Each structure stands twice: as structure tokens, then as C-alpha cells.
Amino acid sequence: MSDPLTIVVDKEPIQFTGDGKVVVLDAIGALCGPEDKTELWTRLLDKRPELRGLCEHHRFSRNGSALVTDGEGWDKIQSALFDLVLELE
């Protein structure tokens, strides 16, 4: 398995698995702000629980794992996220 990769977008780190899957909360935090990422993900799953099926847990270290998704999954999550943010405004 390849080593994970972290990129920084507007001072927000986004982790990727060695095979290119993105950490969902990191990507949400980069788009919407780190202080809102967990709340937004929870609200999104309340409205669209099927999105959880696009994700899987990935262990990055002995102590930590994160929910990740591939590019197709992220496209669907991002689209639903934008719809949710527009509803909240």
C-alpha cells in the first residue's frame, strides 16, 4: 500500500490514501471551513443517508482511521453538500 498524501488548500490539509481516495471531512473542511465540517457532514447524512455507502473507513496509522471516498463518490457528496449549503443560507 502506498503512503498517504496530504495537500494544503487555503491552509486546510486534505489527506488522500495511496490509491487516491480523499478523506471526506478534510475535503468538506477545505470547501466550507474546518469549524463546520462535522456538523455539515452530519446534516448531509441526515438528508441523504445513502451517501454513507459511497465511503469506507481507511486506517492511516495504528491509532487513527478516517472516512474516505473515491473521485466519483466525492463528486456526489460535493454536489449534495452544495445543495445543503444553499438550503441553509
Secondary structure, DSSP 4 states (H G I P E B T S, - for coil): -PPPEEEEETTEEEEE-TTSPEEHHHHHHHHH-TTTHHHHHHHHHHH-GGGGGGEEEEE-SSS-EEEEE-HHHHHHHHHHHHHHHHHH-
